[in-house]
Amino acid sequence: MNHVERAMELNRGGYNCAQSVFAAFSDITGVSESDALRIAAGLGGGVRAGEVCGAVSGAALVLGAVYPFTDSSDKDAKYRIANLAKDFCARFKEKYGTLTCTQLLERTAGEEKRYRYCIDYVRDCAELLEQMMAEQAAD
């Protein structure tokens, strides 16, 4: 099962969008799936406040784990993760017009259907992570 499939499976299984994206990449982040689920639990639903989409937040956690900035004197690492996160957000926003959970969900039809569309964001974030990591590997 690839990362995209795993993210969608987790989301369909009841985990929030941030948990689904972050945990799906546990094989490459160095964070166990159970720890990823625990760490990202409060990020779903736009930090439970309708702010930045949880799938985007989960993707930012993946990027930070894969391209860490852990030494304050390492300016290259600092700029690399900053640029990757900005690029990820720009690409997501280009497709959906916003990063905001509330605005993304307002575009869906009816309250009962709202959250079933989150799977699209989970899928797209996982796909975009795969694409961006492949681009980084090619550089």
N, C-alpha and C positions, 0 to 999 in steps of 0.2 A: 504494500500500500504506500503510495507517495504522500507527500506532505499535504497536498491539496485535498486528497481523498480523506486523510486522517482528520484534517481540520473540519471538514464537512461532517464526518462521522461524529466527532465530538460535539459539534453544535447540534446536530439532530438528536444526540443523546441527552441534551439538556444543559450542556455547559454554555456559558455566555460567550459572546463573540471574541472577547480578549483572551479568555481561557483557551478557546478552541484554536486560535491562531498560534499562541505562544506554545501550548502543549504539543501541538502537531509537529513542531520543530525540535522537540526535546532530544532527538538523536544527534543534533548538531550544535545545540546551544550549551551543552554541558549541564543543563538543568533537567532533573528528572521530570517525567510527566506529572507525577503527583505534586512536586514542588511548583511546577509551572502553573498547575491548576490552582494551587493555594495562592501563589504570588499575584496572579491576574484576576482573582475572584472579584475584587472591588472595582475593576475597570470596565466591566460590562455596562451597557446602557449609558455610555459616555460618563464614566466615573459615577454612575448611578444618579447623574444629574442632567443627562441629555447633552453633555458637552462633546468632546472629541470622540468619534466612533470607537467603540471598544476594539473592533477588528484592527483599526489603525494603531491603537495603543498596544495591542498584542504584537503587531508587526514591529513597532518601535522597540519593544522588549527583545524580540528576536534579533534585530539588527545590533542592539547594544551588546547582546551576549556573543554574537558571532564576530563582531568588530569592536572589541572592548576598548574603552578608554579608562584605564585603571592607574595610570601614572601621570600625575598632574604636570610633569615636565615634558610629557610626550605630546607635543603640539600636532604632529602628524596624525596620531590616533584621534586626538580631539577634533580636528577638522574633518577627518574621514567620517566619523560617525555623525557629526553635525550635518555634513553634506549629504550623507546617505539618508538620514531621517528627513531632511528638507526635500530631497528628491522624491522619496517615497510619498510624502504628503502631497507634493505638487502633482505627481502622476495620478494619485487617487482623486484629488480635487479636479483634475482635468476631466476625468471620466464622469464624476458624480456632481461636480459643481460646489461641493461643500465637504467639510470634514465633520460637521456637527451631527451627532446622532439624531437629535430632535428634527432637524431639517431633512435628514435622510428618511426618517420614518414618516414624516408628514407627506412625503411623495407617494406613499403606498395607499392602497385603497381600503379604507375601513379599519377600525380598531382590531377586529378579529384576525385580520390578515397582516397586520403590521410586522410582527416579528418573524413571520415566515420569510420575509425578504432579507432578513439579516444573513441568511445563508449565502446570498449573492455577495455581500460584502466580505464575509469570511472567505469564500472561494476566491474572490478577486484579490484580496490581500495576500493570501497564500500563494497565488499564482504570481503576483507582482514580486513577492519576496524571492521566489524561485528565479524569476527573470533577473532581478537585480544581483543576486548572488552569482548567477552564471556570468553576468557582465563583469563583476568584480574578479572572478576567477580568470576571465579572458584577458584582463588588463595586465 
